[in-house]
Protein backbone atom coordinates (compact mmCIF):
# COMPACT_ATOMS: atom_id res chain seq x y z
CA UNK A 1 0.00 0.00 0.00
CA UNK A 2 1.46 3.40 -0.96
CA UNK A 3 1.75 6.28 1.49
CA UNK A 4 -1.42 8.09 0.33
CA UNK A 5 -3.55 4.93 0.45
CA UNK A 6 -2.23 4.08 3.92
CA UNK A 7 -3.05 7.60 5.14
CA UNK A 8 -6.55 7.45 3.70
CA UNK A 9 -7.21 4.08 5.36
CA UNK A 10 -6.02 5.41 8.73
CA UNK A 11 -8.01 8.64 8.32
CA UNK A 12 -11.21 6.71 7.62
CA UNK A 13 -10.63 4.62 10.74
CA UNK A 14 -9.87 7.78 12.77
CA UNK A 15 -13.05 9.56 11.61
CA UNK A 16 -15.08 6.43 12.40
CA UNK A 17 -13.92 6.53 16.05
CA UNK A 18 -16.18 8.02 18.70
CA UNK A 19 -13.54 10.56 19.77
CA UNK A 20 -9.80 10.90 20.30
CA UNK A 21 -7.22 12.05 22.80
CA UNK A 22 -4.99 15.08 22.22
CA UNK A 23 -2.11 12.70 21.61
CA UNK A 24 -4.01 10.70 18.97
CA UNK A 25 -4.97 13.92 17.16
CA UNK A 26 -1.36 15.13 17.25
CA UNK A 27 0.04 11.85 15.95
CA UNK A 28 -2.17 11.89 12.86
CA UNK A 29 -1.75 15.65 12.33
CA UNK A 30 2.04 15.29 12.36
CA UNK A 31 1.91 12.33 9.96
CA UNK A 32 -0.19 14.39 7.57
CA UNK A 33 2.14 17.36 7.98
CA UNK A 34 5.18 15.24 7.07
CA UNK A 35 3.34 13.83 4.05
CA UNK A 36 2.19 17.23 2.79
CA UNK A 37 5.61 18.78 3.47
CA UNK A 38 7.19 16.10 1.27
CA UNK A 39 4.56 15.99 -1.50
CA UNK A 40 3.19 19.53 -1.76
CA UNK A 41 5.96 21.80 -3.10
CA UNK A 42 4.34 25.26 -2.52
CA UNK A 43 3.46 24.23 1.05
CA UNK A 44 7.01 23.00 1.68
CA UNK A 45 8.50 26.31 0.49
CA UNK A 46 6.14 28.21 2.78
CA UNK A 47 7.04 26.02 5.77
CA UNK A 48 10.76 26.38 5.11
CA UNK A 49 10.40 30.17 5.05
CA UNK A 50 8.63 29.90 8.42
CA UNK A 51 11.39 27.61 9.74
CA UNK A 52 8.90 24.76 10.21
CA UNK A 53 9.99 21.22 9.32
CA UNK A 54 8.84 17.72 10.32
CA UNK A 55 11.75 17.73 12.79
CA UNK A 56 10.69 20.74 14.83
CA UNK A 57 6.87 20.75 14.45
CA UNK A 58 5.81 18.95 17.61
CA UNK A 59 2.05 19.50 17.79
CA UNK A 60 -0.84 20.35 15.45
CA UNK A 61 -0.76 24.00 16.55
CA UNK A 62 2.86 24.32 15.29
CA UNK A 63 1.81 23.55 11.70
CA UNK A 64 2.00 26.78 9.64
CA UNK A 65 -1.46 27.94 8.61
CA UNK A 66 -1.88 28.53 4.88
CA UNK A 67 -4.02 31.63 4.11
CA UNK A 68 -7.27 30.63 2.47
CA UNK A 69 -6.68 32.77 -0.64
CA UNK A 70 -3.63 30.63 -1.45
CA UNK A 71 -6.16 28.19 -2.97
CA UNK A 72 -6.75 30.88 -5.61
CA UNK A 73 -3.07 31.54 -6.19
CA UNK A 74 -1.88 28.01 -7.02
CA UNK A 75 -2.63 24.31 -6.94
CA UNK A 76 -2.25 22.93 -3.44
CA UNK A 77 -2.10 19.18 -3.80
CA UNK A 78 -0.09 16.20 -2.57
CA UNK A 79 -1.22 13.67 -5.18
CA UNK A 80 -0.83 14.30 -8.91
CA UNK A 81 -3.85 15.25 -10.98
CA UNK A 82 -5.99 12.36 -12.20
CA UNK A 83 -9.06 12.05 -14.44
CA UNK A 84 -11.09 10.67 -11.52
CA UNK A 85 -10.44 13.55 -9.11
CA UNK A 86 -13.18 15.95 -8.05
CA UNK A 87 -12.43 19.66 -8.00
CA UNK A 88 -14.50 21.86 -5.70
CA UNK A 89 -14.31 25.55 -6.52
CA UNK A 90 -15.19 28.63 -4.50
CA UNK A 91 -18.00 30.83 -5.77
CA UNK A 92 -16.48 34.25 -5.09
CA UNK A 93 -14.41 36.55 -7.29
CA UNK A 94 -12.93 38.65 -4.48
CA UNK A 95 -9.41 37.47 -5.20
CA UNK A 96 -9.14 39.32 -8.52
CA UNK A 97 -8.18 42.58 -6.82
CA UNK A 98 -5.15 40.85 -5.32
CA UNK A 99 -4.04 39.50 -8.69
CA UNK A 100 -5.34 36.02 -7.86
CA UNK A 101 -7.57 33.84 -10.00
CA UNK A 102 -11.28 34.34 -9.49
CA UNK A 103 -11.93 31.01 -7.79
CA UNK A 104 -10.11 28.89 -5.25
CA UNK A 105 -9.76 25.19 -6.10
CA UNK A 106 -9.68 22.20 -3.76
CA UNK A 107 -8.61 18.91 -5.34
CA UNK A 108 -10.01 15.60 -4.06
CA UNK A 109 -8.34 12.50 -5.57
CA UNK A 110 -11.28 10.55 -4.14
CA UNK A 111 -14.22 11.52 -1.96
CA UNK A 112 -14.16 8.69 0.62
CA UNK A 113 -12.67 10.88 3.36
CA UNK A 114 -14.81 13.94 2.56
CA UNK A 115 -17.96 11.84 2.45
CA UNK A 116 -17.32 10.05 5.74
CA UNK A 117 -16.41 13.35 7.41
CA UNK A 118 -19.73 14.83 6.23
CA UNK A 119 -21.99 11.90 7.06
CA UNK A 120 -20.55 11.12 10.52
CA UNK A 121 -20.82 14.76 11.57
CA UNK A 122 -24.20 15.43 9.92
CA UNK A 123 -25.79 12.37 11.54
CA UNK A 124 -24.87 13.65 14.99
CA UNK A 125 -25.35 17.39 14.61
CA UNK A 126 -28.32 17.72 12.26
CA UNK A 127 -30.17 14.39 12.26
CA UNK A 128 -29.66 13.96 16.03
CA UNK A 129 -30.33 10.23 16.02
CA UNK A 130 -33.13 10.21 13.40
CA UNK A 131 -32.26 7.81 10.54
CA UNK A 132 -34.11 9.49 7.64
CA UNK A 133 -36.38 12.47 7.02
CA UNK A 134 -38.20 13.80 3.96
CA UNK A 135 -35.97 16.64 2.75
CA UNK A 136 -36.46 19.72 0.65
CA UNK A 137 -33.21 20.99 -0.88
CA UNK A 138 -32.99 24.71 -1.71
CA UNK A 139 -29.86 24.59 -3.86
CA UNK A 140 -29.01 23.31 -7.36
CA UNK A 141 -28.02 19.63 -7.71
CA UNK A 142 -24.58 18.26 -8.61
CA UNK A 143 -25.41 18.01 -12.30
CA UNK A 144 -26.07 21.77 -12.38
CA UNK A 145 -23.06 22.61 -10.16
CA UNK A 146 -20.45 19.82 -10.39
CA UNK A 147 -17.71 21.99 -8.84
CA UNK A 148 -19.72 23.05 -5.81
CA UNK A 149 -18.81 21.46 -2.48
CA UNK A 150 -22.20 22.56 -1.12
CA UNK A 151 -24.04 20.83 -3.99
CA UNK A 152 -22.14 17.63 -3.16
CA UNK A 153 -22.76 18.06 0.58
CA UNK A 154 -26.52 18.45 0.03
CA UNK A 155 -26.62 15.52 -2.41
CA UNK A 156 -25.02 13.39 0.32
CA UNK A 157 -27.53 14.63 2.87
CA UNK A 158 -30.38 13.61 0.58
CA UNK A 159 -28.98 10.21 -0.45
CA UNK A 160 -27.78 9.15 3.01
CA UNK A 161 -30.46 10.71 5.24
CA UNK A 162 -33.42 11.66 3.06
CA UNK A 163 -36.51 9.57 2.37
CA UNK A 164 -37.37 8.59 -1.21
CA UNK A 165 -39.74 11.53 -1.62
CA UNK A 166 -36.99 14.08 -0.85
CA UNK A 167 -36.79 16.72 -3.58
CA UNK A 168 -34.81 19.64 -4.96
CA UNK A 169 -37.03 22.74 -4.98
CA UNK A 170 -34.47 25.03 -6.65
CA UNK A 171 -33.83 24.18 -10.30
CA UNK A 172 -32.66 25.93 -13.46
CA UNK A 173 -36.27 27.15 -13.77
CA UNK A 174 -35.97 28.86 -10.37
CA UNK A 175 -37.64 28.24 -7.03
CA UNK A 176 -40.59 25.83 -7.26
CA UNK A 177 -42.78 27.44 -4.59
CA UNK A 178 -45.99 25.55 -5.50
CA UNK A 179 -44.15 22.23 -5.20
CA UNK A 180 -42.45 23.23 -1.93
CA UNK A 181 -45.73 24.49 -0.43
CA UNK A 182 -47.46 21.24 -1.39
CA UNK A 183 -44.70 19.25 0.37
CA UNK A 184 -44.91 21.45 3.49
CA UNK A 185 -48.71 21.15 3.49
CA UNK A 186 -48.43 17.36 3.22
CA UNK A 187 -46.00 17.27 6.16
CA UNK A 188 -48.46 19.35 8.20
CA UNK A 189 -51.32 17.02 7.24
CA UNK A 190 -49.60 13.69 7.95
CA UNK A 191 -47.57 14.79 10.99
CA UNK A 192 -44.26 13.62 9.45
CA UNK A 193 -41.29 15.86 10.46
CA UNK A 194 -39.74 17.63 7.47
CA UNK A 195 -36.22 18.94 6.87
CA UNK A 196 -35.48 22.01 4.75
CA UNK A 197 -31.83 22.52 3.75
CA UNK A 198 -30.10 25.14 1.65
CA UNK A 199 -28.22 28.36 1.25
CA UNK A 200 -29.30 31.15 3.61
CA UNK A 201 -30.23 33.35 0.63
CA UNK A 202 -32.56 30.63 -0.74
CA UNK A 203 -34.42 30.57 2.57
CA UNK A 204 -34.85 34.36 2.35
CA UNK A 205 -36.47 33.90 -1.09
CA UNK A 206 -38.82 31.27 0.42
CA UNK A 207 -39.74 33.60 3.29
CA UNK A 208 -40.35 36.51 0.89
CA UNK A 209 -42.59 34.30 -1.30
CA UNK A 210 -44.58 33.07 1.73
CA UNK A 211 -45.05 36.65 2.98
CA UNK A 212 -46.19 37.77 -0.48
CA UNK A 213 -48.76 34.97 -0.56
CA UNK A 214 -49.80 35.54 3.04
CA UNK A 215 -48.95 31.94 3.88
CA UNK A 216 -47.25 30.21 6.79
CA UNK A 217 -46.89 26.64 8.01
CA UNK A 218 -46.73 24.78 11.30
CA UNK A 219 -44.39 21.92 10.53
CA UNK A 220 -44.64 18.87 12.82
CA UNK A 221 -42.46 18.48 15.93
CA UNK A 222 -39.04 17.17 14.98
CA UNK A 223 -38.89 19.21 11.76
CA UNK A 224 -35.65 21.10 11.24
CA UNK A 225 -33.97 23.65 8.99
CA UNK A 226 -30.33 23.94 7.93
CA UNK A 227 -28.95 27.17 6.48
CA UNK A 228 -25.44 27.94 5.35
CA UNK A 229 -23.34 30.35 3.34
CA UNK A 230 -24.93 33.70 4.13
CA UNK A 231 -26.56 35.92 1.49
CA UNK A 232 -23.73 36.54 -1.01
CA UNK A 233 -25.69 39.42 -2.52
CA UNK A 234 -28.33 37.02 -3.86
CA UNK A 235 -31.14 38.11 -1.56
CA UNK A 236 -31.96 40.94 0.81
CA UNK A 237 -29.66 41.02 3.84
CA UNK A 238 -31.26 40.14 7.16
CA UNK A 239 -29.78 40.53 10.64
CA UNK A 240 -29.46 37.10 12.27
CA UNK A 241 -32.17 37.83 14.84
CA UNK A 242 -34.68 38.78 12.15
CA UNK A 243 -33.65 35.85 9.92
CA UNK A 244 -34.24 33.14 12.53
CA UNK A 245 -37.31 34.83 14.04
CA UNK A 246 -38.97 35.05 10.62
CA UNK A 247 -37.89 31.52 9.65
CA UNK A 248 -39.37 30.09 12.83
CA UNK A 249 -42.55 32.16 12.53
CA UNK A 250 -43.28 31.28 8.88
CA UNK A 251 -42.45 27.56 9.05
CA UNK A 252 -43.34 26.73 12.64
CA UNK A 253 -39.91 25.27 13.40
CA UNK A 254 -38.50 26.27 16.83
CA UNK A 255 -35.20 28.15 16.69
CA UNK A 256 -33.54 25.27 18.58
CA UNK A 257 -34.09 23.30 15.35
CA UNK A 258 -32.88 26.06 12.99
CA UNK A 259 -29.27 24.98 12.59
CA UNK A 260 -26.50 26.87 10.83
CA UNK A 261 -23.66 25.01 9.16
CA UNK A 262 -20.31 26.85 8.88
CA UNK A 263 -18.13 25.34 6.19
CA UNK A 264 -15.93 26.30 3.28
CA UNK A 265 -14.76 24.86 0.00
CA UNK A 266 -11.17 24.78 1.26
CA UNK A 267 -12.06 22.44 4.17
CA UNK A 268 -13.43 18.89 4.16
CA UNK A 269 -15.23 19.16 7.52
CA UNK A 270 -18.11 21.36 8.67
CA UNK A 271 -18.98 23.09 11.94
CA UNK A 272 -22.51 23.33 13.36
CA UNK A 273 -24.35 25.06 16.16
CA UNK A 274 -27.07 23.51 18.32
CA UNK A 275 -29.77 25.85 17.06
CA UNK A 276 -30.17 29.60 17.07
CA UNK A 277 -32.39 30.37 20.05
CA UNK A 278 -29.47 32.43 21.39
CA UNK A 279 -27.30 34.59 19.13
CA UNK A 280 -24.56 34.49 18.17
CA UNK A 281 -24.67 30.71 18.36
CA UNK A 282 -21.70 28.59 19.46
CA UNK A 283 -20.10 26.63 16.60
CA UNK A 284 -18.15 23.42 17.11
CA UNK A 285 -16.74 20.56 15.07
CA UNK A 286 -16.03 16.84 15.42
CA UNK A 287 -12.90 15.24 16.88
CA UNK A 288 -10.95 15.34 13.59
CA UNK A 289 -10.84 19.16 13.34
CA UNK A 290 -9.36 21.68 15.79
CA UNK A 291 -9.24 25.46 15.77
CA UNK A 292 -7.09 28.33 17.02
CA UNK A 293 -7.62 32.09 17.20
CA UNK A 294 -4.61 34.01 15.93
CA UNK A 295 -3.20 37.41 15.06
CA UNK A 296 -3.00 37.02 11.25
CA UNK A 297 0.45 38.48 10.50
CA UNK A 298 2.44 36.65 13.18
CA UNK A 299 0.21 33.58 13.43
CA UNK A 300 0.47 33.76 17.23
CA UNK A 301 -2.52 32.75 19.33
CA UNK A 302 -4.43 35.69 20.80
CA UNK A 303 -4.77 36.15 24.56
CA UNK A 304 -7.76 34.49 26.29
CA UNK A 305 -10.93 36.56 25.89
CA UNK A 306 -9.65 38.36 22.78
CA UNK A 307 -11.03 38.13 19.28
CA UNK A 308 -8.80 36.59 16.63
CA UNK A 309 -8.79 35.17 13.13
CA UNK A 310 -9.86 31.52 12.99
CA UNK A 311 -7.33 28.88 12.00
CA UNK A 312 -8.67 25.37 11.41
CA UNK A 313 -6.64 22.15 11.36
CA UNK A 314 -8.81 19.68 9.44
CA UNK A 315 -7.35 16.17 9.30
CA UNK A 316 -9.81 15.27 6.51
CA UNK A 317 -7.88 17.71 4.26
CA UNK A 318 -5.27 15.08 3.45
CA UNK A 319 -4.51 16.11 -0.15
CA UNK A 320 -4.26 19.92 0.12
CA UNK A 321 -3.11 21.30 3.48
CA UNK A 322 -4.58 20.48 6.87
CA UNK A 323 -4.18 23.92 8.44
CA UNK A 324 -5.89 27.01 7.03
CA UNK A 325 -5.90 30.67 8.06
CA UNK A 326 -9.42 31.89 7.33
CA UNK A 327 -10.63 35.49 7.04
CA UNK A 328 -13.26 34.92 9.75
CA UNK A 329 -13.19 36.60 13.15
CA UNK A 330 -13.95 34.36 16.13
CA UNK A 331 -14.14 34.45 19.91
CA UNK A 332 -13.89 31.46 22.26
CA UNK A 333 -17.10 30.43 24.03
CA UNK A 334 -18.13 27.48 26.17
CA UNK A 335 -18.17 24.42 23.91
CA UNK A 336 -16.68 26.07 20.84
CA UNK A 337 -16.38 29.50 19.23
CA UNK A 338 -18.56 32.41 18.18
CA UNK A 339 -18.33 33.43 14.53
CA UNK A 340 -18.30 37.24 14.43
CA UNK A 341 -18.04 38.01 10.72
CA UNK A 342 -15.29 38.71 8.21
CA UNK A 343 -12.01 40.37 9.07
CA UNK A 344 -11.93 44.14 8.58
CA UNK A 345 -9.35 46.89 8.97
CA UNK A 346 -5.97 45.79 10.35
CA UNK A 347 -7.06 42.14 10.61
CA UNK A 348 -8.11 42.07 6.93
CA UNK A 349 -4.80 43.69 5.96
CA UNK A 350 -3.01 41.03 8.01
CA UNK A 351 -4.83 38.27 6.10
CA UNK A 352 -3.87 39.96 2.83
CA UNK A 353 -0.21 40.18 3.83
CA UNK A 354 -0.29 36.51 4.80
CA UNK A 355 -1.39 35.64 1.25
CA UNK A 356 1.42 37.76 -0.23
CA UNK A 357 3.93 36.03 2.03
CA UNK A 358 2.68 32.60 0.95
CA UNK A 359 2.85 33.45 -2.77
CA UNK A 360 6.41 34.84 -2.40
CA UNK A 361 7.56 31.81 -0.42
CA UNK A 362 6.01 29.34 -2.86
CA UNK A 363 7.60 31.09 -5.85
CA UNK A 364 11.04 31.19 -4.26
QUIVENBEL-V340406 format. One record per helix or strand of 3 or more residues. SS is the DSSP state (h for helix, s for strand). FROM is the first residue (numbers start at 1). TO is the last residue. If there is no record, write none. Layout:
ss=SS from=FROM to=TO
ss=SS from=FROM to=TO
//
This chain:
ss=h from=3 to=16
ss=h from=22 to=39
ss=h from=41 to=49
ss=h from=60 to=62
ss=h from=70 to=73
ss=s from=86 to=89
ss=h from=94 to=98
ss=s from=105 to=108
ss=h from=112 to=127
ss=s from=133 to=138
ss=h from=149 to=161
ss=h from=177 to=190
ss=s from=194 to=199
ss=h from=200 to=213
ss=s from=224 to=228
ss=h from=240 to=251
ss=h from=255 to=257
ss=s from=258 to=262
ss=s from=282 to=284
ss=s from=289 to=294
ss=s from=308 to=314
ss=s from=323 to=333
ss=s from=336 to=342
ss=h from=345 to=363
//
